[in-house]
Amino acid sequence: MKALILIFLTMCFCVISFLAFSHEQHAEQAPTVTAAAPATGTRDAQTWFTDTPLQDQNGNTLRFYSDALQNRVVLLNVIFTSCTDACPLITRKLKEVREVLGDKADGITFISLTSDPLRDTPAVLKAYTLKQGVDGPHWLFLTGDKAQMDLVLGRIGQIVPTPEQHSTQLIVGDVANKRWSKIRPDAPAAAIAQRLQLLTMPVVGR
């Protein structure tokens, strides 16, 4: 009897292990959208990122690629203003990054995209920037209607069924030279600033 119970438990463990492994494999193999643009020129990058019209915190309409990304060194992240934990903490971290960069900060554009466009109007984003002390010409907070934001967020690998489900990873890029990477938001401000400074340096051989 004990032997039968042991065999039964072993079989159950194997089945559960197989299902867990299958779930992990499915998650790993699920299609994802990366921030890397196609490698065949600026026109393709514009097609990839799209020129979706969005609004900044001042109510200005900007085309996502042509006005916000093209020929810039950028840092992208996703927030929503009603968040009370990670979003304001990361915003403050990025404010510190700009302080570490000093006079080099003006050559780098930060772009914070909302995952909650239904509530985060330009006026709400403006109030958020003022509250956080980050309102400036080199830091864009962008919103739009839900379809516009879903498209743009999808292009940078951020498909968010609800505002809270956005990733907190930072995406940094030298758009002109198609150099992109991701950074954990808990990295030290100095380390994030150093990565951005490296992206501002000329590419050898170009």
Helices and strands as residue ranges (DSSP letters): H 2-29, H 42-49, E 53-55, E 61-63, I 64-69, E 73-79, H 86-101, G 102-107, E 108-114, H 122-132, E 139-142, H 146-155, G 163-165, E 170-174, E 179-183, H 189-200
